[in-house]
Amino acid sequence: SSAHVGHIFKDGVLMIQQVIDGIVAALHDHFREEYPYFTDNTEQGITPGSFSVICVRPKQTQFLGNRYYREHPMCVYYFPKSTGDYSETNAMIEKLFSILEYITVSGDLVRGTNMNPHVEDGVLAFSVDYNFFVRKVEAEQDNMENLEMRENVNGEET
């Protein structure tokens, strides 16, 4: 069961970015300034001892009306400070299981599920899903612009 049953989002609000921000905030709360964080492809290459966070394949399924189930499969990459040192990678796996269990998205706790770490070419790829229901709310429009005034005076429409 999830910690939260539904978020409200308006057209144009970036839910994926809010999940990424929640992960980065959780990492920062635990590690403070010990590790740099990247949320996009960096041209300068990979910094040892840093994290990179991406959303792998987001999915949305409509339920009833304006209710949708959003799936956010995330991958948190950790680039170890020393290559070939699996004790560093294993210690980071243990920390991430705890740190990423709950993150805050739009002010609400969301539970991470399907945690699946693996090491490939010396880089830790920690997969975790953040899935929840959302309610889509159309952006408010100025109703006065669309208001058409009609009067009925003595049976004639003006």
C-alpha angles and dihedrals in degrees: 000000000000125000091232130037102202147359124204116227133178126215109282097024109129105229093172090056090048090056091048089048089051091053093047090049091051091050091047092048089056103036101025108192096341094103132030118233128215126191099180138039108288117215094207093065133244122326114216110240094028138118130227121194125199138163107236108196115347116199134194127196121186116227118175122344109311096356118109134176109226121200118197111186103190133190121204111196120202119195106203121231091230125037119232093018103124092175088069091048093046091050090051091050090055091049094048092052087062101034096049098042090093127017131173117247117180090343095309131103115248122188122229116225138182092035108190120171123188135166119229124177089347093304122115113228109192111191119198133163126222108190128171145146119264133191115218115221119191115237110263116254128201100262092197090070091060097040113117116197119215125173130193110214118173091340094304122115114225 
